[in-house]
Structure formats: structure tokens, C-alpha cells
């Protein structure tokens, strides 16, 4: 970003002062109680509130006196567009009977608050609200999440016992960042994602998915490789959305892919051989309901890899390329019960030819349950991806954009779950 500001004002916006631009709808129509306690990490809560709202949530803040030492009440009200509840009144706000919450998120959860919750102490509006939340969790299944934050010196056996008790009760503990001798508050992205996952009613909950993506390079020498321009964004979108819906997800990304969210179980394959080994080991060790194979696996590799670095002074370099193993065929042969989503990308062919190739993938020989087919000629002018989703005995369905394609794939999988 350049520092040369021309001093012009920002362009006008249709959003009102406290409105936010939605980035998703996972929490649309949901009401979230955010319970803030006495940890310095409370200063980050205005951003968390806005992140919840970006997913469509309505957020009501409960705060202890100690918590409000680290973040201004006015800032919390400005961000949430709701009054902050910091004391008892005749409305018994801690019970939230008139307007029940869909989820309770205690963030940051201090040492004091965590131990109070286990001991049944309800001596403030926040601890009383937690007591009521735990009751709603036991009786109605309302999710309760705690995001701990405290100095490592306070992580003693008392705290460990309280955390274990909360887990046994059914509470979701959002792991802190263990850095510099402290239990630092988890990333706001993880807190929002964990809340979304806790509220999922998808049939993918409890299902296990293996997803691959990104470029799978083949080495030429110790420092050079042949790769593709693909980035793994679609596979990351698929893995993230599946996780938010409650699935257990393992993601294998090729080297050179974009970074996946921290909460996803991700492995990086540096070469084709590494990818092949990692994929087969994962399938042998795990019990997956579906495999979604978006990885741009190399079709050819050098017949031999040069040990060391090829000289850059050569006038001409000739590489003999040989075909790689077709991983989709190998997976189908070795794991015949695995339900598969495979991808086919083409250029310089007609739509009819693309559909014919994709339909062949649905044959008993290849055995894909779903095929995603696209060609560069169908992409939007701005590069937006356009793809067709095919399955047996159904008309191909057109989907636009990586998010739309990912959701369509998972929606179809849900119908079989």
C-alpha cells in the first residue's frame, strides 16, 4: 500500500454508521450472548462482536465490572447495537426467558470465571447468566462455549480440573494460543467458527471427509519444480464449510497453496510422491465417508530428478517427462467403498465434450458419485469460476463462484448422509 494519500475523502457508502457488511449468513437469525470477564483480552471484544454480526448474528453483551476495566461499555454498545448488561434488574436478564439465546460465548473466560462456573457460584450478572446457560445446555441443548485467557502461571491443577469438568458437562472449550508463557485468547476467526459449528444442524455432523487441493508439484532438481497455477482456494472453502457444518475434516494441500484456517487439520504435500504417500496413509488409517479430490495432480514428471542444482549456464535443457500414476484410479481400486467427488478441468473443448468426459467419470469403471466439471471458456470476465455438478440420473447443475460450488457439493453430500 502506498503512503501517497491524495487527501481525497472516502467514497460514499449505503451503509449507516454502525451497520456492517455481511461476509456470510451462517448465524443469520441467531442471537448470541457474549459474556465478557476480567481479562485484558476483553479489549478485543468489539472486533469479535462485529465478526459475529458479519455472519448475521444479533449480539447481546454481558460484562463484569472487571471486564469493563479493559473495554469501554460505550464501544461494546456501539458495536453490538444493543445495551450492555452489567447489573441485575427486575427484568432478570441473566435468565433470558423472554428472548432465549441460541448460543452463549464466554470470551475472554478468566481463571476466576471458569472455576466459579464449575463451583456453581452465581454472584454477578455474568456468573449468573453462565449458570442459567449451563442449565439451558443440559435441558435444551443450547451450546455454551468458553474461550479461556490467562497467564500460564495460573494454569494449575485447579484450573485443569475445572476445564475437565466443563468438558464432561458438554461445554465447548476453544483452545487458547499457547505463546510466551500465556494462554492467549484464541483468534477471533476460531471463536466465530466454533460458534457456527456448535449451532450446525447439518447431516454432515459426525461425518468424516478427506479433501485434497492445490498444485501438486514434481521436482526437476533440488530447488526447481514443475507445478500449476492452481491455489487450493476451492478445497479450503470446501474444508472450511464442511467443518462449520460439523464434519470431521482432513485437508491435504499441495505446496504453493493458499493458507488454510488454523482450525482445519491440514497436511502439506511437497511433491507428487509425497502427496501419493500422504493420501494413501490417510485413507488406510482413517475411516472416511467421502473423499473430495480437487488437487491439481501433475500428469507428468521428469523421468529422473537431478541431484543438486542444474546449471543455469546450459544453452538448452531437455527434460524427458513420463506419466504419473492416476491417483483417482488408484484410490478407487484400493478403496472401493469410498464415496468420491472428482474434478475435471478442460480448455479448448466444447461444453458438450466436457459433459461427455464428466459423464464417463460417473461410470462404474471410474466410480465417482459426483463430478465437478468446468472449462476456462465458461469463466466470468473477472475470473469467477463456473462449474457443472453432475451425478447419475440427474441433469447437470450449473454453479457460479467457489463458495457457491463448495456449498452445492456439500448440499448434495448432505442428501446422502
Long-range contacts (C-beta under 8 A, 24 or more apart in sequence): 18-78, 18-79, 18-81, 20-50, 20-53, 20-54, 21-54, 22-54, 22-55, 22-56, 23-54, 23-55, 24-54, 24-55, 24-56, 25-55, 25-56, 26-55, 26-56, 26-196, 26-244, 27-52, 27-55, 27-56, 27-57, 27-195, 27-196, 27-199, 28-55, 28-56, 28-57, 29-56, 30-56, 30-57, 30-58, 30-102, 30-103, 30-199, 31-57, 31-58, 31-59, 31-60, 31-99, 31-100, 31-101, 31-102, 32-57, 32-58, 32-59, 32-60, 32-101, 32-102, 32-103, 32-104, 32-105, 32-195, 33-59, 33-60, 33-62, 33-96, 33-101, 33-103, 33-104, 33-105, 33-129, 33-133, 34-59, 34-60, 34-61, 34-62, 34-80, 34-105, 34-107, 35-61, 35-62, 35-63, 35-104, 35-105, 35-106, 35-107, 35-126, 35-129, 35-130, 35-133, 36-61, 36-62, 36-63, 36-64, 36-67, 36-68, 36-71, 36-76, 36-107, 36-108, 36-126, 37-64, 37-66, 37-67, 37-106, 37-108, 37-109, 37-110, 37-112, 37-113, 37-126, 38-64, 38-65, 38-66, 38-67, 38-69, 38-70, 38-110, 38-112, 38-113, 39-67, 39-70, 39-108, 39-109, 39-110, 39-149, 39-150, 39-185, 40-70, 40-149, 41-70, 41-107, 41-108, 41-149, 41-184, 41-185, 42-67, 42-68, 42-70, 42-71, 42-108, 43-70, 43-71, 44-108, 44-185, 44-188, 45-71, 45-76, 45-107, 45-108, 46-71, 46-75, 46-76, 46-78, 46-79, 47-188, 48-107, 48-188, 48-191, 48-192, 49-76, 49-79, 49-80, 50-79, 51-188, 51-189, 51-191, 51-192, 52-192, 52-195, 53-79, 53-80, 55-192, 55-196, 58-82, 60-85, 60-101, 61-85, 62-86, 62-93, 62-94, 62-125, 62-126, 62-129, 63-126, 64-113, 64-124, 64-125, 64-126, 65-124, 66-110, 67-126, 85-125, 85-129, 86-125, 87-125, 88-125, 88-128, 93-125, 93-129, 94-122, 94-125, 94-128, 94-129, 94-131, 94-132, 95-132, 96-129, 96-132, 100-136, 100-142, 101-133, 101-142, 102-142, 102-143, 102-199, 103-142, 103-143, 103-144, 103-145, 103-195, 103-198, 103-199, 104-129, 104-130, 104-133, 104-136, 104-137, 104-142, 104-143, 104-144, 104-145, 105-145, 105-147, 105-191, 105-195, 106-130, 106-144, 106-145, 106-146, 106-147, 107-145, 107-146, 107-147, 107-149, 107-174, 107-185, 107-191, 108-147, 108-148, 108-149, 108-185, 109-146, 109-147, 109-148, 109-149, 110-148, 110-149, 110-150, 111-150, 111-154, 111-159, 114-146, 114-148, 114-159, 114-162, 114-163, 114-166, 115-158, 115-159, 115-162, 117-146, 117-162, 117-166, 118-161, 118-162, 118-165, 118-166, 134-169, 134-171, 137-169, 137-170, 137-171, 138-169, 138-170, 143-172, 143-195, 143-198, 143-199, 144-170, 144-171, 144-172, 145-171, 145-172, 145-173, 145-174, 145-191, 145-194, 145-195, 145-198, 146-171, 146-172, 146-173, 146-174, 147-174, 147-176, 147-185, 147-186, 147-191, 148-173, 148-174, 148-176, 148-183, 148-185, 149-176, 149-183, 149-184, 149-185, 150-182, 150-183, 151-181, 151-182, 151-183, 152-178, 152-181, 152-182, 152-183, 153-181, 155-183, 172-198, 187-262, 189-261, 189-262, 190-261, 190-262, 190-263, 193-240, 193-243, 193-244, 193-261, 193-263, 194-263, 196-244, 197-243, 197-244, 197-245, 197-246, 200-244, 200-245, 200-246, 202-245, 202-246, 202-247, 202-414, 203-414, 203-417, 204-242, 204-245, 204-246, 204-247, 204-410, 204-413, 204-414, 204-417, 205-245, 205-246, 205-247, 206-246, 206-247, 206-248, 207-246, 207-247, 207-248, 207-289, 207-290, 207-413, 207-417, 208-247, 208-248, 208-249, 208-250, 208-286, 208-287, 208-288, 208-289, 208-290, 209-239, 209-242, 209-247, 209-248, 209-249, 209-250, 209-288, 209-289, 209-290, 209-291, 209-292, 209-413, 210-250, 210-252, 210-279, 210-282, 210-283, 210-286, 210-288, 210-290, 210-291, 210-292, 211-235, 211-238, 211-239, 211-242, 211-249, 211-250, 211-251, 211-252, 211-291, 211-292, 211-293, 211-294, 212-251, 212-252, 212-253, 212-275, 212-279, 212-291, 212-292, 212-293, 212-294, 212-295, 213-238, 213-239, 213-251, 213-252, 213-253, 213-254, 213-257, 213-294, 213-295, 214-253, 214-254, 214-255, 214-256, 214-257, 214-258, 214-295, 214-296, 215-254, 215-255, 215-256, 215-257, 215-295, 215-296, 216-254, 216-269, 216-271, 216-272, 216-275, 216-295, 216-296, 216-297, 216-298, 217-254, 217-255, 217-256, 217-270, 217-271, 217-272, 217-298, 218-271, 218-272, 218-298, 218-300, 218-301, 218-302, 218-324, 219-271, 219-302, 219-305, 220-302, 220-305, 220-306, 220-310, 220-319, 221-305, 221-306, 221-307, 221-308, 221-309, 221-310, 222-306, 222-307, 222-308, 222-309, 223-309, 224-309, 224-310, 225-271, 226-298, 226-300, 226-301, 226-302, 227-254, 227-256, 227-298, 228-296, 228-298, 230-296, 231-256, 231-257, 231-258, 232-257, 232-258, 232-260, 232-294, 232-295, 233-258, 233-402, 234-294, 234-385, 234-402, 234-405, 234-406, 235-292, 235-294, 235-295, 236-260, 236-261, 236-264, 237-402, 237-403, 237-406, 238-292, 238-294, 238-406, 238-409, 238-410, 239-264, 239-266, 240-264, 241-403, 241-406, 241-407, 241-410, 242-410, 245-410, 245-414, 250-282, 250-286, 250-288, 252-278, 252-279, 252-282, 252-295, 253-295, 254-295, 254-296, 272-297, 272-298, 272-301, 272-324, 275-327, 276-325, 276-327, 276-330, 279-327, 279-331, 280-330, 280-334, 283-331, 283-334, 283-335, 283-338, 288-338, 289-339, 289-417, 290-338, 290-339, 290-340, 290-341, 290-413, 291-331, 291-335, 291-338, 291-339, 291-340, 291-341, 292-340, 292-341, 292-409, 293-327, 293-328, 293-331, 293-340, 293-341, 293-342, 293-343, 294-343, 294-372, 296-345, 297-324, 297-327, 298-324, 299-323, 299-324, 300-324, 328-366, 328-368, 329-366, 332-366, 332-367, 336-367, 339-369, 339-416, 340-367, 340-368, 340-369, 340-370, 341-368, 341-369, 341-370, 341-371, 341-372, 341-409, 341-413, 342-366, 342-368, 342-370, 342-371, 342-372, 343-371, 343-372, 343-373, 344-371, 344-372, 344-373, 344-374, 345-373, 345-374, 345-375, 345-376, 346-373, 346-374, 346-375, 346-376, 347-375, 347-376, 347-377, 348-377, 349-375, 351-375, 351-378, 354-388, 355-388, 355-390, 355-396, 358-388, 358-390, 358-396, 359-390, 361-390, 362-390, 362-391, 362-392, 369-416, 370-409, 370-412, 370-413, 372-405, 372-409
